[in-house]
Amino acid sequence: MAQKISRRDFLKLASGTSLFGLGVLASGCASEAKDEGGDGWMPDQYQGRGDFPAHLKGRVAISPHNPSIMRDDEKCILCGQCIEACHNVIGVHGYYPLPLKDETACIGCGQCTMWCPTGAIHERPADEQVEAALADDTKFVVVQTAPATKVSLGEEFGMAPGSIVGGKQVAALKALGFDAVFDTCMSADMTIMEEASEALMRLTQKKDELPHFTSCCPGWVRFCELFYPDLMKHLSTCKSPAEMMGATVKTYYAEKKGLDPKDIVSVSIMPCTAKKGEAKRPELGHDGMQDVDYVLTTRELAKLLKKKGIDFENLDNAEYDSILGESTGAGRIFGATGGVAEASVRSLYYFATHQAPPDDLLEWQPVRGLTAVKEAQATVPGVGTVHVAIVNGMAAGRQILDQIRKGEINRWQFIEFMACPGGCIGGGGQPKSQFASSEDMRKKRIAALYTEDRGAKRRSSHENTEIQTVYKEFYGQPLSERAEKLLHTSFDDKSGKIFDAETQHAANTPPKA
């Protein structure tokens, strides 16, 4: 009688004996596999005992209570790809002392889900909760779509990377039964109204709070709270665009439409798994309600559309709903690394001078591209030269933050941080390409966002007419008392939940080679 062998043992045996040609499970080229983190799915460095407890050997620690990601242990083959992503790309795994205290040191970015060859690690699903909300006639269910999803969702239906499918996405969401479909690019414009105003205030009045750190990326925010709590005073207090939209829907929009905010279910379609954790933060809500109730990743939306039999590729384009549906080119480039900084400086220039930004700030090439750390300068009359840095991938961010902490860098006044390579277009909730680190795929998605920007009727956030109306009728002006209450938040030192006090100093020490 033949002896059965588990999937894990089979894959380990196959990769070790080159059963798949070159020991690579989804590729046909050893050199390409090395770009993914070693010789195939079973890098040699994970075959030894290592310094981790036996139950953590070959994989990252994921708490069963993690709000963003989860793991199916039956699918895990201990290949170590999640470790490579978490250490080499995100700079988390291995940068903390053991044992951990109350929580695992995870920022929820989901890059491990992109690298996992068996799908063992995946986002914590919310599709069933969303389906239940849509089936509840007593609820008014709204949804918003992030800019990066508009240039990636099509990949799940066989379309080329970078295909612009925003209109089809709106049609698909309406076909699913959502009562209103909003554009997160609109609240990205709102974020710029607040962020650029806040940055200008720091540049001119509160220079002790420089450099100004962006706060749109929840993975980066948690990274700062865990590893660099002493630098949190530099974080913008702005909520992310998704959370600003959620807060505005349950206040301004509800009032305009005569809806009880408690009857509104707010859903967001995001390229990011960390958004799931962000939505559950108690700071991001008011009057006993969360700003956003459920988050679906790009992958989850595709799964739901396929389940419902919606022929996505053949849908006609539809328009976002008014009041919260208009966006500018600045709001659309939020999904690319450098986009937040570029959008911010466009409006910061206007707020400082009351003049339109010059053409070179509408095509600000130094902040664009996939380089891990980029630098640029912008001359703003009345303010001076604003020195900007762009960082994507928290492994690179860690190096920059260490230098800031030590006082080795003081030339930057505005720094944009994004946890994932390429920014949101490379988020942990995006469609999976054949190779998780494919720069070509990211470049195509980014190029599509800049195509959207150049084709926009208005390219600076302060030009958004719906934004102007919302401020006139509800918020008053950026940084007003109501804006501070609903569009801004606070952050906490979370290192104490992870590390014992006597070992916190080791949290930023990289593992020994």
Secondary structure, 3 states (H helix, E strand, C coil): CCCCCCHHHHHHHHHHCCCCCCCCCCCCCHHHHHHCCCCCCCCHHHCCCCCCCHHHCCCCCCCCCCCCEEECCCCCCCCCHHHHHHHHHCCCCCCCCCCCCCCCCCCCCCHHHHHCCCCCEEECCCHHHHHHHHCCCCCEEEEEECHHHHHCHHHHHCCCCCCCCHHHHHHHHHHHCCCEEEEHHHHHHHHHHHHHHHHHHHHHCCHHHCCEECCCCHHHHHHHHHHCHHHHHHECCECCHHHHHHHHHHHHHHHHHCCCHHHEEEEEEECCCHHHHHHCCCCCEECCEECCCEEEEHHHHHHHHHHCCCCHHHCCCCCCCCCCCCCCHHHHHHHCCCHHHHHHHHHHHHHHHCCCCCHHHCCCHHHCCCCCEEEEEEEECCCEEEEEEEEECHHHHHHHHHHHHCCCCCCCCEEEEECCCCHHHHCCCCCCCCCCCCHHHHHHHHHHHHHHHHCCCCCCHHHCHHHHHHHHHHHCCCCCHHHHHHHECCCCCCHHHHCCHHHHHHHHCCCCC
